[in-house]
């Protein structure tokens, strides 16, 4: 390693005091990425993750799951759930600002030498599986809109385009994170501007008769109202997802106790307003029945306003958004295997930093290659499996982690504390349980099988190493 590797004086870990309290203290980290990303870089990383291809391909899925005005209730419910869950992430990220965030949150809250070892491993296990699904879903969405411009692309061509996108993004991220920050800021400005243009175009051409038809449409789904609402809520939280991306980069954020909560909580209302505006604009320009069947709904929407030129322009901007989303999701998730390896719970090779750029090179290459393989799966299965597994493995455990850290921890005076505690935690738990319970059984069973498999793998490794719960008395 070169001399530019420095000790991170603002990174924090945890130990247990003689009184049994968990005390957040500086880690003795001799080699770690430098803190070079500020608030605007963190906010842009979140926004690019959130404003990806999601809403441009999931509006028809939501309308098919639950027709009529109640679909908007599902979008609002998803926004409320994400805001409450965002407070959980903001407090955890401010308390333990380290790269690979959730891995450290769970280990610290549940005991780094006890149950936390299992929870940390399970998070790593599910991330190795779901990170490629998340990145792959953005890449597959990119290829679907690319097919609008190139109709001859075909199914195999779309898969190839998605794979190439993942590999190109891996190459782009093979550098210091501060240069990536400048790129993400530029793309964020363009993407948000494009979304504002699309929304304003719809509002300026809003047809009240079409909107009235939508408001009088039936609210039932083929599976019943509550299952339909759950399906829309799952789609909504997938689209809003990404407000936690800055937490994955916690060890590379300047003034993390301030900037991480600000980036998390500022990104959610910005994107919620854009998404609600986008839904209302589409439903005021296109008949909702046509929107529900569209393969490229925003392209059809812009074509009805501006003609072929407008649809092509919109598609180009959506391609930019989905590319940027895949880029920053890969950036965030590539830090998780690195964090686990640095703490000794994953293959040591993943802890290697690039000698000049000081970024986790092996972890990045592995995650990029796995995401390219995930592009062979269908988009609907990518989204549903991703959300159910993450909820079962991670989001529920993090809600309890907040309670444990508050009960036993001694946070710094400048650590963010969520308002109205514990109400946001309770809303998050209820919302996540509802989404899981209304999901298809095959995805629930896949989540359970993944959890059982991860636990067995941990138990075998722990027995071999004589670690918890097999350590010698």
ABEGO torsion letter per residue (X at the ends): XBAABBBBAABBBBBBBAAGBBBBBBBBBABBBBBABBAAAAAAAAAAAABBAAAAAAAAAAAAABBEAAAAAAAAAAAAAAAAAAAAAAAAAAABBBBGAAAAAAAAAAEAABAAAAAAAAAAAAAAAAAAAAAAAAAAAAAAAAAAABAAAEAAAAAAAAAAAAAAAAAAABBBAAAAAAAAAAAAAAAAAAAAAAAAAAAAABBAAAAAAAAABBABBAAEAAAAAAAAAAAAAAAABGAAAAAAAAAABBGAAAAAAAAAAAAAAAAAAAAAAAAAAAAAABBAAAAAABABAAAAAAAAAAEAAAAAAAAAAAAAAAAAAAAAAAAAAAAAAAAAAAAGABBAAAABBBAAAGBBAAAAAAAAAAAAAAAABBAAAAAAAAAAAAAAAAAAAAAAAAAAAAAABBBBAABBBBBGOAAAAAAAAAAAAAAAAABBAAAAAAAAAAAAAAAAAAAAAAAAAGBOAABBX
